[in-house]
Amino acid sequence: MAIDYTGASLLLSAHRRGIPLGHVLTLGRQHLALTNEMITSLQRQFAVNLGEFRGKEGEERFAEPFLRFLGASDVTSMDFSDYEDSSLCHDLNQPIPDDWKGRYDCVIDGGTLEHVFNFPCAIRNAMELLRVGGHYFG
């Protein structure tokens, strides 16, 4: 599960259009899967300095700093287990608790819902986690 070149382009485009990220929830703790060449391409395309996200090839990086760079006020991650230190543990095959509904301005799925058997429940959960007027990126 990662924010790859296509996902980064989508988020940078939303940022350029003034779509605020605010309180973000990622489904799965997202890695930042951008090579230095991809970062150079994104910098040219979006006229933004992404130098702080360059790294050594093969280095594992999580996406929270990138999301904060794009304006996220905070980033929470949800996963089935706490294997990668997710903030919340929940099986998306099951309904979310009522007190989680409407908590987030933005929900980002970089490759989690495709692994959930009960997709209707999982996508309903993703939509219910959003505040009215929130944005889902998948």
C-alpha positions in Angstrom: 0.0 0.0 0.0 1.6 3.2 -1.1 1.2 6.6 -2.6 2.9 6.0 -6.0 3.5 8.4 -8.9 -0.2 8.4 -9.9 -1.4 8.9 -6.4 1.1 11.7 -5.8 0.0 13.4 -9.0 -3.7 13.1 -8.0 -2.9 14.6 -4.5 -0.7 17.4 -6.0 -3.4 18.2 -8.5 -6.0 18.4 -5.7 -3.6 20.6 -3.7 -3.1 22.9 -6.7 -6.9 23.2 -7.0 -7.2 24.2 -3.3 -8.8 21.0 -2.0 -7.9 21.0 1.7 -6.7 17.7 3.2 -7.4 18.6 6.8 -7.8 15.6 9.0 -6.6 12.6 6.9 -7.2 8.9 7.3 -5.2 6.5 5.2 -6.5 3.0 4.8 -3.4 1.0 5.6 -0.3 2.9 6.6 0.9 4.2 3.3 4.4 4.1 2.1 5.8 6.9 -0.2 6.8 4.9 -3.3 8.5 7.7 -5.3 11.9 7.3 -6.9 14.1 10.4 -7.2 13.3 10.5 -10.9 9.6 10.5 -10.2 10.1 13.4 -7.7 12.0 15.3 -10.4 9.1 14.8 -12.8 6.5 15.8 -10.3 8.5 19.0 -9.4 8.5 20.0 -13.1 4.9 19.1 -13.6 3.5 20.9 -10.5 6.2 23.6 -10.0 6.7 22.6 -6.4 9.9 21.8 -4.4 9.8 18.2 -3.3 13.5 17.9 -2.5 12.8 16.9 1.1 11.2 13.7 -0.1 14.3 12.4 -2.0 15.9 9.4 -0.5 18.2 6.5 -1.1 16.8 4.1 -3.7 15.0 1.2 -1.9 14.7 3.2 1.3 11.3 2.6 3.0 9.5 5.8 3.7 6.0 6.4 5.0 3.7 9.0 3.4 2.7 11.1 6.5 5.4 13.9 5.9 4.2 14.1 2.2 0.6 14.5 3.3 1.5 17.2 5.8 3.4 19.0 3.1 0.2 19.0 1.1 -1.7 20.6 4.0 -2.9 17.7 6.2 -3.3 18.9 9.7 -3.0 15.4 11.0 -2.7 11.9 9.6 -4.3 8.8 11.1 -3.8 5.3 9.6 -6.1 2.4 9.8 -5.1 -1.2 9.2 -6.2 -4.8 10.1 -3.2 -5.1 12.4 -0.6 -2.8 14.0 2.2 -4.5 12.0 3.3 -1.1 10.6 2.3 0.9 13.7 -1.1 2.0 12.3 -3.0 4.5 14.5 -6.2 2.4 14.4 -6.8 -1.3 14.1 -10.0 -2.4 12.4 -11.2 -5.1 10.1 -12.9 -3.3 7.2 -15.0 -6.4 6.6 -16.9 -5.2 9.6 -18.9 -2.0 10.1 -17.0 0.9 11.8 -18.0 2.1 15.3 -20.6 4.9 15.2 -18.2 7.3 16.9 -15.7 7.1 14.0 -18.3 8.3 11.5 -17.8 11.7 10.0 -14.4 12.2 11.6 -12.2 12.9 8.6 -11.9 15.5 5.8 -10.0 13.1 3.6 -9.8 9.3 3.3 -6.9 7.9 1.1 -6.8 4.4 -0.1 -3.5 3.5 -1.8 -4.3 -0.2 -2.2 -6.2 -1.5 0.8 -9.8 -2.0 -0.2 -8.8 -4.4 -3.0 -7.7 -6.9 -0.3 -11.0 -6.7 1.7 -13.5 -9.6 0.9 -16.6 -7.7 2.0 -16.1 -4.8 -0.4 -19.6 -3.3 0.0 -19.0 -3.0 3.7 -15.5 -1.7 3.2 -16.4 1.1 0.8 -19.4 2.0 3.0 -17.0 2.3 5.9 -14.7 4.6 3.8 -17.6 6.9 2.9 -18.9 6.9 6.5 -15.5 7.9 7.9 -15.7 11.1 5.8 -17.3 14.4 7.0 -20.0 15.9 4.8 -18.1 17.5 1.9 -15.0 15.4 2.5 -12.9 13.8 -0.2 -12.1 10.1 -1.0 -8.9 9.4 -2.9 -8.5 5.9 -4.2 
